[in-house]
Every structure is written in C-alpha cells, then in structure tokens.
Amino acid sequence: MLVFAKIKSVQKKLKSLKNGTTIGFVPTMGALHEGHLSLVEKAKKENDIVVVSIFVNPTQFDNVEDLINYPKTIDKDLELLKSIFCDIVFTPTPEEIYANDIQSQSFDFDGLEFQMEGKFREGHFNGVGTIVERLFEIVKPHKAYFGEKDFQQIQIIRKMAEKRNLPVQIISCPIHRENDGLAMSSRNIRLTKEQRADAPFIYETLNKAKIQFGTKNASEVLKCVENEFKNHPLFTLEYFEIADEDTLLPVETKNSTKKYRAFIAIFAGKVRLIDNISL
Ligand code: AMP
C-alpha cells in the first residue's frame, strides 16, 4: 500500500498506471470503521486499483469545536486499509488542498442543499462540493463510492457530477450498523458509555416511524418521534423528516410510485449523529 500526502506524488503514481487501469475512489475523513471498509471492499471488486483519501475537510464544518474534536486515528486507519489490501492512500494537509485560501466555492444543487442537513449546517454542502470536486480532479476516478449513511450527500454529489459533467460514476453503498442497530460513525467513539448504551434508540425510532408511515401521515409520525425524544434524558432531536428520495422534499402522504426515506439528526450532548431509513 502506498501513502501519499502530496498532490504531485499521488498524481505521478496514478499517471504511471497502465492505460485502461480503472480507479475506484473512496473519500473519507478518517477514524475508519467497518462502514468505510465496506466501501473500500466494494471499490476493490469493481476496479483495478483503489484510492482512499483521508482528509478532515475544514470547509464542511460549520462548528469549529466539532472540527477540532473530530476523531483522528491515522495510524490505525492505515493499518486497517493495509489489512484489506487498499492500493493507495492520499492524506493531504489542508494547506496542500487549499493553499492559503481555506474557503468553499458556491454551488447550486437545484435546491437539494436547502433541505435537512442544509438547514442546520450552514455552508456544509458548499464545503462538501468543493472538496469532492477537488479530490475528483486530483484522483480522476472512474467510480467513486459514498455511503447511504449520508444519503443527502450522495444526492448532492450525483447532482454536482451531472451538472458539471464530471466523468465519474457515483456508486452508493448501504449503511453499515453495529449489531444493536446503531449506524457506524466516526463520531460514535465520542459518546459516553451511557449515551452509547442508549444509542440504538435512534434506529429503533426510525423503524417505528417506518411502520407508522404505513397508516399515518408524515406530520403524525413526526409528532410521535418528537414525543419519543421529548422525555429522553440523553438525546435531543434536531430534526426528523420524511422526504422523497430524489428531490429530498418533505412529503405528507405515501404515494406508491415514489421512494421515500425518513431522516433523523440528534444530539447526544455535543455529539451530533445522523441516520436514515428507506420506507
Ligand atoms: P466520513 O469519513 O464520515 O466522511 O465518511 C466517508 C464515507 O463513508 C461517506 O461516503 C460516508 O457516507 C461513508 N460512511 C460513513 N459511515 C458509514 C456507514 N455506517 N455505512 C456505510 N457508509 C458509511
């Protein structure tokens, strides 16, 4: 496994590959877990070589404290990637990516950016668009792999690839969960013992919502979810929404020709967790 921190070095290596070599790319912010590794495994199956980037992108954080506290486990990450035979890891510094100008470009994602995460994390998707486009430019992947854990992010990246005619196929991968249902996340290691023990409550709530949406309208389901969280001693609900998978617009009633998902964001103390479920 080769590890490069410089753009020029990774590009030199990628340019030296035989013509026709297919490149699969998995962008991450590190603190890797099995969810990330499942993306790498899929990329390995579908491409000749796999590049993983590890970069905690400052421009997608709306909260400095969250950026500072974002878990960093680079040695363990590299060991894990080596153990599953990843080919190339790209670990740039913010200066390498942004030089002296750590700023986002402004994107128009046809309104996808104003829903859910966009309402609560100002500038987040401009930061995501900026870094993903920059990494695509550097790595020039044939296929790029993203997890449904960040479902809105996948739709935004698909939109960016479509609008900017980027020559890359965006592949979505299912959510990996702990045995008790909690969606794997780098942030889970910041939970206290008590918060971690109660965290399956998030996925349980999504599953209940899924059953309820069979017979109830979205606003009734939302009321039930709000009630579940109202008296919870450890978790605060930030949002719960049932939305159309394609437009991400909120829906009220079920229409059998459309695909829906329920999305949730909660705070456990200062740790923010998100999850979603197909309905
Ligand atoms: P992150 O390091 O959190 O930016 O995540 C990097 C990629 O891994 C993103 O495409 C995420 O959606 C994906 N990912 C994170 N957690 C999971 C999970 N539990 N299951 C599947 N994919 C995930």
Residues whose N, C-alpha, C, O or C-beta is under 5 A from the ligand:
A	BS01	AMP	P27 T28 M29 G30 G35 H36 Y145 F146 G147 E148 K149 D150 C173 P174 I175 H176 A183 M184 S185
